């Protein structure tokens, strides 16, 4: 493996190339990235320098989104939030759905 360098002033800096991540980082990945930056700077720097940060965040986002959807579906079924309620009383249905969504998001966080 040959490393290429660029001269900047009196110093030679390595040319670093990172593989592009095609999967989206998403909401949960961005939350984790900010947490790592603020509270776990060593882990953040390590993942960034080893070019694994984006794939780590994309994996985490996928897992968190799956858990969120599962928890949301379970809460809806256990609390009786159905399409029938949506037809009978749309505002009550929206209130229940927003409440469930917020609680599921807090669980994931």
N, CA, C and O atoms as a MOPAC input file, in Angstrom:
PM7 MOZYME 1SCF
protein

 N      0.84400 1    -1.17100 1     0.00000 1
 C      0.00000 1     0.00000 1     0.00000 1
 C      0.88600 1     1.22900 1     0.00000 1
 O      1.69900 1     1.42600 1     0.90300 1
 N      0.72200 1     2.04000 1    -1.00600 1
 C      1.52600 1     3.24500 1    -1.13600 1
 C      0.70600 1     4.44700 1    -0.68300 1
 O     -0.44100 1     4.62800 1    -1.09400 1
 N      1.31200 1     5.25800 1     0.16400 1
 C      0.64300 1     6.45400 1     0.67100 1
 C      1.18500 1     7.66600 1    -0.07600 1
 O      2.39700 1     7.85700 1    -0.17300 1
 N      0.28600 1     8.47000 1    -0.59600 1
 C      0.67900 1     9.68900 1    -1.29900 1
 C      0.59300 1    10.86600 1    -0.34600 1
 O     -0.26100 1    10.90300 1     0.54000 1
 N      1.48800 1    11.83100 1    -0.53600 1
 C      1.55500 1    13.00100 1     0.33000 1
 C      1.46000 1    14.27300 1    -0.49500 1
 O      1.83500 1    14.30400 1    -1.66700 1
 N      0.94600 1    15.33300 1     0.14600 1
 C      0.88600 1    16.65400 1    -0.44900 1
 C      1.65100 1    17.60400 1     0.45300 1
 O      1.49800 1    17.58100 1     1.67400 1
 N      2.47700 1    18.44000 1    -0.16300 1
 C      3.25200 1    19.38800 1     0.62600 1
 C      2.41000 1    20.62600 1     0.89800 1
 O      1.91500 1    21.27000 1    -0.02700 1
 N      2.25200 1    20.95000 1     2.17500 1
 C      1.50900 1    22.13500 1     2.60800 1
 C      2.46700 1    22.95300 1     3.46500 1
 O      2.75100 1    22.59600 1     4.60900 1
 N      2.95900 1    24.04400 1     2.90900 1
 C      3.96500 1    24.82500 1     3.62800 1
 C      5.23800 1    24.01900 1     3.73800 1
 O      5.80000 1    23.61000 1     2.72200 1
 N      5.70100 1    23.78300 1     4.94700 1
 C      6.90200 1    22.98900 1     5.18900 1
 C      6.58100 1    21.53600 1     5.54900 1
 O      7.49100 1    20.76200 1     5.84800 1
 N      5.31000 1    21.16100 1     5.52400 1
 C      4.90600 1    19.83000 1     5.98200 1
 C      4.34600 1    19.00500 1     4.83200 1
 O      3.77800 1    19.53900 1     3.88000 1
 N      4.51700 1    17.70100 1     4.94200 1
 C      3.88700 1    16.76500 1     4.02300 1
 C      2.72500 1    16.10100 1     4.76100 1
 O      2.90300 1    15.47200 1     5.80400 1
 N      1.53500 1    16.26000 1     4.19100 1
 C      0.33800 1    15.66800 1     4.78100 1
 C     -0.14100 1    14.52000 1     3.90300 1
 O     -0.10700 1    14.63100 1     2.67800 1
 N     -0.58900 1    13.41600 1     4.50500 1
 C     -1.06200 1    12.28500 1     3.68400 1
 C     -2.39300 1    12.61000 1     3.02000 1
 O     -3.25100 1    13.28000 1     3.59400 1
 N     -2.53800 1    12.11900 1     1.80500 1
 C     -3.80600 1    12.25100 1     1.09000 1
 C     -4.71300 1    11.11400 1     1.55600 1
 O     -4.44900 1     9.94600 1     1.26700 1
 N     -5.76100 1    11.45000 1     2.26300 1
 C     -6.66600 1    10.45000 1     2.80400 1
 C     -7.90100 1    10.33400 1     1.91400 1
 O     -8.51900 1    11.33900 1     1.56400 1
 N     -8.24800 1     9.12100 1     1.55700 1
 C     -9.42900 1     8.87100 1     0.74100 1
 C    -10.34300 1     7.92600 1     1.51500 1
 O     -9.91800 1     6.86500 1     1.97300 1
 N    -11.56900 1     8.31800 1     1.64900 1
 C    -12.54000 1     7.50900 1     2.38000 1
 C    -13.56800 1     6.95600 1     1.41200 1
 O    -13.95900 1     7.63900 1     0.46500 1
 N    -14.01300 1     5.72000 1     1.63900 1
 C    -15.06300 1     5.17400 1     0.77600 1
 C    -16.37900 1     5.90700 1     1.02900 1
 O    -16.70000 1     6.27000 1     2.16100 1
 N    -17.12000 1     6.11300 1    -0.03400 1
 C    -18.40700 1     6.80000 1     0.07800 1
 C    -19.47000 1     5.84600 1     0.60000 1
 O    -19.55700 1     4.70100 1     0.15700 1
 N    -20.27800 1     6.31900 1     1.54200 1
 C    -21.40300 1     5.54100 1     2.07400 1
 C    -22.64100 1     5.93200 1     1.28900 1
 O    -22.98700 1     7.11100 1     1.21300 1
 N    -23.30700 1     4.94900 1     0.70800 1
 C    -24.48300 1     5.24300 1    -0.10900 1
 C    -25.76900 1     5.22000 1     0.70300 1
 O    -26.78100 1     5.77900 1     0.27900 1
 N    -25.73800 1     4.57900 1     1.86400 1
 C    -26.94000 1     4.53400 1     2.69400 1
 C    -27.08100 1     5.84300 1     3.46600 1
 O    -26.07600 1     6.44200 1     3.84800 1
 N    -28.30400 1     6.29000 1     3.69800 1
 C    -28.48600 1     7.54600 1     4.44700 1
 C    -28.18400 1     7.37500 1     5.93100 1
 O    -28.42500 1     6.32000 1     6.51700 1
 N    -27.65800 1     8.42800 1     6.51500 1
 C    -27.36600 1     8.41000 1     7.94800 1
 C    -28.67000 1     8.59000 1     8.72500 1
 O    -28.86300 1     7.92700 1     9.74400 1
 N    -29.54400 1     9.44400 1     8.28500 1
 C    -30.86500 1     9.59200 1     8.87100 1
 C    -30.90100 1    10.30200 1    10.21700 1
 O    -29.87700 1    10.75100 1    10.73200 1
 N    -32.10100 1    10.39200 1    10.76900 1
 C    -32.35000 1    11.11800 1    12.01500 1
 C    -31.59700 1    10.50700 1    13.19000 1
 O    -30.91600 1    11.21600 1    13.93000 1
 N    -31.71700 1     9.19000 1    13.36500 1
 C    -31.10400 1     8.53200 1    14.52100 1
 C    -29.58800 1     8.55900 1    14.40700 1
 O    -28.89300 1     8.71500 1    15.41000 1
 N    -29.07500 1     8.41000 1    13.19900 1
 C    -27.63800 1     8.46800 1    12.98800 1
 C    -27.07100 1     9.84700 1    13.29500 1
 O    -25.98400 1     9.97000 1    13.85900 1
 N    -27.81500 1    10.88300 1    12.91900 1
 C    -27.35500 1    12.24400 1    13.20600 1
 C    -27.37100 1    12.52700 1    14.70500 1
 O    -26.48100 1    13.20500 1    15.21800 1
 N    -28.38100 1    12.01100 1    15.41300 1
 C    -28.40300 1    12.16500 1    16.87300 1
 C    -27.19100 1    11.50000 1    17.50400 1
 O    -26.56000 1    12.06500 1    18.39600 1
 N    -26.86600 1    10.29300 1    17.03700 1
 C    -25.72100 1     9.56700 1    17.58500 1
 C    -24.40900 1    10.28300 1    17.26500 1
 O    -23.49700 1    10.32300 1    18.09100 1
 N    -24.32400 1    10.84100 1    16.07200 1
 C    -23.11500 1    11.56700 1    15.67000 1
 C    -22.88100 1    12.77200 1    16.57900 1
 O    -21.75500 1    13.01000 1    17.01700 1
 N    -23.92800 1    13.52300 1    16.86100 1
 C    -23.80000 1    14.67300 1    17.75800 1
 C    -23.42400 1    14.23700 1    19.16700 1
 O    -22.62100 1    14.89400 1    19.83100 1
 N    -24.00300 1    13.12500 1    19.62600 1
 C    -23.65800 1    12.60300 1    20.95000 1
 C    -22.18600 1    12.20400 1    21.00100 1
 O    -21.48300 1    12.53000 1    21.95800 1
 N    -21.72600 1    11.50200 1    19.97700 1
 C    -20.32300 1    11.09700 1    19.94700 1
 C    -19.39000 1    12.30800 1    19.92300 1
 O    -18.36000 1    12.31600 1    20.59700 1
 N    -19.75100 1    13.32300 1    19.15100 1
 C    -18.92300 1    14.53000 1    19.08300 1
 C    -18.80700 1    15.20100 1    20.44400 1
 O    -17.71900 1    15.60400 1    20.85400 1
 N    -19.93200 1    15.31900 1    21.14000 1
 C    -19.95900 1    16.04600 1    22.41200 1
 C    -19.38600 1    15.24600 1    23.57600 1
 O    -18.64400 1    15.79100 1    24.39400 1
 N    -19.72100 1    13.95700 1    23.66000 1
 C    -19.42500 1    13.20400 1    24.86900 1
 C    -18.39700 1    12.08900 1    24.70600 1
 O    -17.79100 1    11.67100 1    25.69200 1
 N    -18.19000 1    11.60800 1    23.50800 1
 C    -17.26200 1    10.49500 1    23.26100 1
 C    -16.32000 1    10.86000 1    22.11700 1
 O    -16.29600 1    10.18900 1    21.08500 1
 N    -15.55900 1    11.90600 1    22.30100 1
 C    -14.73400 1    12.42300 1    21.20100 1
 C    -13.67300 1    11.42200 1    20.75000 1
 O    -13.30100 1    11.42000 1    19.57600 1
 N    -13.18000 1    10.57800 1    21.64500 1
 C    -12.19300 1     9.57900 1    21.26100 1
 C    -12.76300 1     8.56400 1    20.29000 1
 O    -12.13800 1     8.25000 1    19.27700 1
 N    -13.94700 1     8.04900 1    20.59500 1
 C    -14.59700 1     7.08100 1    19.71000 1
 C    -14.94300 1     7.73400 1    18.38600 1
 O    -14.75700 1     7.13900 1    17.32500 1
 N    -15.45000 1     8.96900 1    18.44900 1
 C    -15.79800 1     9.70300 1    17.22800 1
 C    -14.57100 1     9.87200 1    16.33700 1
 O    -14.63800 1     9.61700 1    15.13400 1
 N    -13.47000 1    10.29300 1    16.91100 1
 C    -12.24600 1    10.50800 1    16.13900 1
 C    -11.73000 1     9.19700 1    15.55600 1
 O    -11.30800 1     9.15100 1    14.40000 1
 N    -11.76300 1     8.13100 1    16.35500 1
 C    -11.31300 1     6.82500 1    15.87300 1
 C    -12.15100 1     6.37000 1    14.67500 1
 O    -11.60200 1     5.95500 1    13.65500 1
 N    -13.47800 1     6.44800 1    14.80000 1
 C    -14.34300 1     6.03000 1    13.70100 1
 C    -14.13300 1     6.90100 1    12.47000 1
 O    -14.15700 1     6.40400 1    11.34400 1
 N    -13.92900 1     8.17600 1    12.67700 1
 C    -13.71100 1     9.10200 1    11.56700 1
 C    -12.39700 1     8.79600 1    10.85200 1
 O    -12.35800 1     8.75500 1     9.62300 1
 N    -11.33300 1     8.58200 1    11.60300 1
 C    -10.02100 1     8.34600 1    11.00400 1
 C     -9.89100 1     6.96300 1    10.36400 1
 O     -9.09200 1     6.78100 1     9.44500 1
 N    -10.65600 1     6.00600 1    10.83300 1
 C    -10.62100 1     4.67300 1    10.22100 1
 C    -11.66700 1     4.52100 1     9.12000 1
 O    -11.85600 1     3.42800 1     8.58800 1
 N    -12.33800 1     5.60500 1     8.78200 1
 C    -13.33400 1     5.64900 1     7.69400 1
 C    -14.50700 1     4.71000 1     7.94700 1
 O    -15.07600 1     4.15300 1     7.00800 1
 N    -14.86500 1     4.53500 1     9.21200 1
 C    -16.00000 1     3.67500 1     9.55300 1
 C    -17.17400 1     4.45600 1    10.13200 1
 O    -18.19900 1     3.85900 1    10.46100 1
 N    -17.05400 1     5.75200 1    10.26300 1
 C    -18.09900 1     6.54800 1    10.91200 1
 C    -19.41400 1     6.48900 1    10.15200 1
 O    -20.45800 1     6.22300 1    10.74800 1
 N    -19.38300 1     6.73100 1     8.84600 1
 C    -20.62900 1     6.76200 1     8.07300 1
 C    -21.32700 1     5.41100 1     8.04900 1
 O    -22.55000 1     5.34900 1     8.17200 1
 N    -20.57200 1     4.32700 1     7.89100 1
 C    -21.21900 1     3.01000 1     7.87900 1
 C    -21.76500 1     2.65900 1     9.26500 1
 O    -22.82200 1     2.03800 1     9.37600 1
 N    -21.04600 1     3.05600 1    10.32500 1
 C    -21.52700 1     2.84000 1    11.69300 1
 C    -22.83900 1     3.59500 1    11.91100 1
 O    -23.78900 1     3.04400 1    12.46800 1
 N    -22.89100 1     4.85100 1    11.47500 1
 C    -24.09900 1     5.66000 1    11.66900 1
 C    -25.25700 1     5.14200 1    10.82600 1
 O    -26.40200 1     5.15500 1    11.27800 1
 N    -24.97800 1     4.68600 1     9.60500 1
 C    -26.03700 1     4.13700 1     8.75000 1
 C    -26.60300 1     2.84700 1     9.35600 1
 O    -27.81600 1     2.63900 1     9.35300 1
 N    -25.72100 1     1.97900 1     9.87700 1
 C    -26.18900 1     0.75200 1    10.54100 1
 C    -27.04400 1     1.07600 1    11.75300 1
 O    -28.11500 1     0.50000 1    11.94300 1
 N    -26.56400 1     2.00100 1    12.57100 1
 C    -27.29500 1     2.39300 1    13.77100 1
 C    -28.65500 1     2.98700 1    13.40800 1
 O    -29.65200 1     2.70400 1    14.07300 1
 N    -28.70000 1     3.80300 1    12.36600 1
 C    -29.96000 1     4.41400 1    11.94200 1
 C    -30.96600 1     3.33800 1    11.51200 1
 O    -32.14300 1     3.41400 1    11.86300 1
 N    -30.50400 1     2.34300 1    10.75600 1
 C    -31.40100 1     1.27300 1    10.30800 1
 C    -31.95300 1     0.48700 1    11.49500 1
 O    -33.14500 1     0.18600 1    11.54900 1
 N    -31.07900 1     0.15800 1    12.44300 1
 C    -31.52100 1    -0.59900 1    13.61000 1
 C    -32.50400 1     0.20600 1    14.45400 1
 O    -33.52500 1    -0.32100 1    14.89700 1
 N    -32.19700 1     1.47800 1    14.67500 1
 C    -33.07500 1     2.32000 1    15.49300 1
 C    -34.42700 1     2.51500 1    14.81300 1
 O    -35.46200 1     2.51000 1    15.47800 1
 N    -34.42300 1     2.68600 1    13.49000 1
 C    -35.68400 1     2.87800 1    12.77100 1
 C    -36.54700 1     1.62200 1    12.84200 1
 O    -37.76200 1     1.71100 1    13.01400 1
 N    -35.92300 1     0.45600 1    12.71000 1
 C    -36.68000 1    -0.79800 1    12.83600 1
 C    -37.28900 1    -0.93200 1    14.22500 1
 O    -38.45800 1    -1.29400 1    14.35800 1
 N    -36.51200 1    -0.64400 1    15.25500 1
 C    -37.02200 1    -0.71700 1    16.63300 1
 C    -38.15100 1     0.28300 1    16.84200 1
 O    -39.15900 1    -0.03800 1    17.47200 1
 N    -37.98800 1     1.48300 1    16.32000 1
 C    -39.00700 1     2.51800 1    16.45900 1
 C    -40.32500 1     2.06300 1    15.83600 1
 O    -41.38400 1     2.18800 1    16.45000 1
 N    -40.25300 1     1.53400 1    14.61600 1
 C    -41.47000 1     1.08600 1    13.93700 1
 C    -42.12000 1    -0.08500 1    14.67000 1
 O    -43.34600 1    -0.15900 1    14.75300 1
 N    -41.31400 1    -0.99300 1    15.19700 1
 C    -41.84100 1    -2.13100 1    15.93800 1
 C    -42.53200 1    -1.68000 1    17.22200 1
 O    -43.63900 1    -2.12600 1    17.52100 1
 N    -41.89100 1    -0.80700 1    17.97200 1
 C    -42.47100 1    -0.30200 1    19.22300 1
 C    -43.75300 1     0.46300 1    18.93800 1
 O    -44.74500 1     0.31600 1    19.65200 1
 N    -43.72800 1     1.27600 1    17.89800 1
 C    -44.91600 1     2.05700 1    17.53900 1
 C    -46.08600 1     1.13600 1    17.18400 1
 O    -47.21100 1     1.36800 1    17.62500 1
 N    -45.82600 1     0.10200 1    16.39600 1
 C    -46.88700 1    -0.83200 1    16.00700 1
 C    -47.42600 1    -1.58700 1    17.22100 1
 O    -48.63500 1    -1.79200 1    17.33600 1
 N    -46.54300 1    -1.99900 1    18.12100 1
 C    -46.98100 1    -2.71100 1    19.32100 1
 C    -47.82400 1    -1.81600 1    20.22100 1
 O    -48.83300 1    -2.26100 1    20.76900 1
 N    -47.42300 1    -0.57100 1    20.37300 1
 C    -48.19600 1     0.35700 1    21.20300 1
 C    -49.56400 1     0.62600 1    20.59500 1
 O    -50.56400 1     0.68200 1    21.31200 1
 N    -49.61400 1     0.79100 1    19.28300 1
 C    -50.90100 1     1.04000 1    18.62700 1
 C    -51.85300 1    -0.13200 1    18.82300 1
 O    -53.03400 1     0.06200 1    19.11000 1
 N    -51.33900 1    -1.34200 1    18.66900 1
 C    -52.22400 1    -2.50000 1    18.81400 1
 C    -52.65000 1    -2.70500 1    20.26500 1
 O    -53.79100 1    -3.08800 1    20.52200 1
 N    -51.75100 1    -2.45400 1    21.21500 1
 C    -52.11100 1    -2.66600 1    22.61300 1
 C    -53.05900 1    -1.59400 1    23.14100 1
 O    -53.83100 1    -1.85000 1    24.06500 1
 N    -53.00700 1    -0.40300 1    22.56500 1
 C    -53.86500 1     0.68500 1    23.03000 1
 C    -55.12800 1     0.84900 1    22.19100 1
 O    -55.94100 1     1.73600 1    22.45000 1
 N    -55.29000 1    -0.00300 1    21.19100 1
 C    -56.52000 1     0.02000 1    20.40700 1
 C    -56.62400 1     1.17400 1    19.42600 1
 O    -57.72800 1     1.62100 1    19.11800 1
 N    -55.50100 1     1.66200 1    18.93200 1
 C    -55.51200 1     2.73200 1    17.92900 1
 C    -55.59400 1     2.04900 1    16.56800 1
 O    -54.60200 1     1.54000 1    16.04500 1
 N    -56.82100 1     2.05100 1    16.00200 1
 C    -57.07500 1     1.31100 1    14.76500 1
 C    -57.62800 1     2.23800 1    13.69400 1
 O    -57.86100 1     3.42300 1    13.93000 1
 N    -57.83300 1     1.67200 1    12.51300 1
 C    -58.44100 1     2.41800 1    11.41100 1
 C    -59.90300 1     2.75300 1    11.72800 1
 O    -60.43900 1     3.74900 1    11.24100 1
 N    -60.52800 1     1.92600 1    12.53300 1
 C    -61.91100 1     2.20400 1    12.94500 1
 C    -61.97400 1     3.49700 1    13.74900 1
 O    -62.86200 1     4.32200 1    13.53800 1
 N    -61.02800 1     3.67200 1    14.67400 1
 C    -60.95300 1     4.91500 1    15.45100 1
 C    -60.67500 1     6.09300 1    14.53500 1
 O    -61.19100 1     7.19000 1    14.75000 1
 N    -59.86800 1     5.86900 1    13.52100 1
 C    -59.53900 1     6.93000 1    12.56800 1
 C    -60.79600 1     7.39700 1    11.82600 1
 O    -60.97100 1     8.59100 1    11.58200 1
 N    -61.66200 1     6.45600 1    11.47300 1
 C    -62.90400 1     6.82200 1    10.78300 1
 C    -63.89600 1     7.50900 1    11.71500 1
 O    -64.56000 1     8.46900 1    11.32500 1
 N    -63.99200 1     7.01500 1    12.94800 1
 C    -64.98400 1     7.54800 1    13.88100 1
 C    -64.58500 1     8.91000 1    14.43300 1
 O    -65.40300 1     9.82900 1    14.47500 1
 N    -63.34800 1     9.04200 1    14.85100 1
 C    -62.90900 1    10.27300 1    15.50800 1
 C    -61.45800 1    10.57900 1    15.08500 1
 O    -60.51300 1    10.19500 1    15.77400 1
 N    -61.29400 1    11.27300 1    13.94600 1
 C    -59.94100 1    11.50800 1    13.41400 1
 C    -59.03200 1    12.29700 1    14.35400 1
 O    -57.83700 1    12.01100 1    14.42800 1
 N    -59.56100 1    13.26500 1    15.06000 1
 C    -58.71700 1    14.07100 1    15.94400 1
 C    -58.21500 1    13.24800 1    17.13700 1
 O    -57.07500 1    13.40700 1    17.57400 1
 N    -59.06000 1    12.38900 1    17.64600 1
 C    -58.64300 1    11.50500 1    18.74100 1
 C    -57.56300 1    10.54000 1    18.25200 1
 O    -56.60500 1    10.25400 1    18.97000 1
 N    -57.72700 1    10.03800 1    17.01800 1
 C    -56.74100 1     9.13900 1    16.43800 1
 C    -55.38500 1     9.83400 1    16.28400 1
 O    -54.34500 1     9.25600 1    16.60000 1
 N    -55.40600 1    11.07300 1    15.79700 1
 C    -54.16500 1    11.84300 1    15.63400 1
 C    -53.50800 1    12.06700 1    16.99300 1
 O    -52.29100 1    11.94100 1    17.12500 1
 N    -54.30700 1    12.39500 1    17.99500 1
 C    -53.76500 1    12.62700 1    19.33800 1
 C    -53.08100 1    11.36700 1    19.86300 1
 O    -51.97800 1    11.43500 1    20.40600 1
 N    -53.73200 1    10.22700 1    19.70200 1
 C    -53.14300 1     8.96000 1    20.15200 1
 C    -51.86200 1     8.63300 1    19.37300 1
 O    -50.85900 1     8.22500 1    19.96000 1
 N    -51.90600 1     8.81400 1    18.05000 1
 C    -50.73700 1     8.49800 1    17.22300 1
 C    -49.54700 1     9.38500 1    17.57200 1
 O    -48.41900 1     8.89900 1    17.65100 1
 N    -49.78200 1    10.67100 1    17.78100 1
 C    -48.68900 1    11.56900 1    18.15600 1
 C    -48.11900 1    11.20000 1    19.52100 1
 O    -46.90600 1    11.23900 1    19.72900 1
 N    -49.00000 1    10.84300 1    20.44300 1
 C    -48.55000 1    10.43900 1    21.77300 1
 C    -47.68800 1     9.17700 1    21.69200 1
 O    -46.62900 1     9.10100 1    22.31500 1
 N    -48.14100 1     8.20400 1    20.93200 1
 C    -47.39300 1     6.96300 1    20.76700 1
 C    -46.06000 1     7.22300 1    20.09000 1
 O    -45.03700 1     6.67500 1    20.50200 1
 N    -46.06000 1     8.05000 1    19.06000 1
 C    -44.83400 1     8.37500 1    18.32900 1
 C    -43.80600 1     9.02800 1    19.25400 1
 O    -42.62500 1     8.68000 1    19.22300 1
 N    -44.25700 1     9.96700 1    20.06800 1
 C    -43.34200 1    10.64300 1    20.99000 1
 C    -42.77600 1     9.68900 1    22.03700 1
 O    -41.58900 1     9.75100 1    22.36100 1
 N    -43.62100 1     8.81000 1    22.56500 1
 C    -43.13700 1     7.84900 1    23.56000 1
 C    -42.15400 1     6.86000 1    22.94900 1
 O    -41.14600 1     6.51900 1    23.56900 1
 N    -42.44300 1     6.40000 1    21.73900 1
 C    -41.52800 1     5.47000 1    21.06900 1
 C    -40.18300 1     6.14300 1    20.78300 1
 O    -39.13300 1     5.51300 1    20.91400 1
 N    -40.21300 1     7.40900 1    20.39500 1
 C    -38.96000 1     8.13800 1    20.12900 1
 C    -38.13900 1     8.28100 1    21.40000 1
 O    -36.91500 1     8.15800 1    21.36500 1
 N    -38.79800 1     8.53800 1    22.51900 1
 C    -38.08000 1     8.64300 1    23.79200 1
 C    -37.46300 1     7.31500 1    24.19900 1
 O    -36.36300 1     7.28700 1    24.75000 1
 N    -38.15700 1     6.21600 1    23.93300 1
 C    -37.60800 1     4.89600 1    24.24500 1
 C    -36.34300 1     4.65000 1    23.43000 1
 O    -35.34900 1     4.16400 1    23.96900 1
 N    -36.36500 1     4.97600 1    22.15000 1
 C    -35.22000 1     4.76300 1    21.28500 1
 C    -34.05200 1     5.66500 1    21.70100 1
 O    -32.89800 1     5.23600 1    21.69600 1
 N    -34.35400 1     6.89200 1    22.05300 1
 C    -33.28100 1     7.81800 1    22.47500 1
 C    -32.59700 1     7.30200 1    23.71300 1
 O    -31.67300 1     7.93900 1    24.21800 1

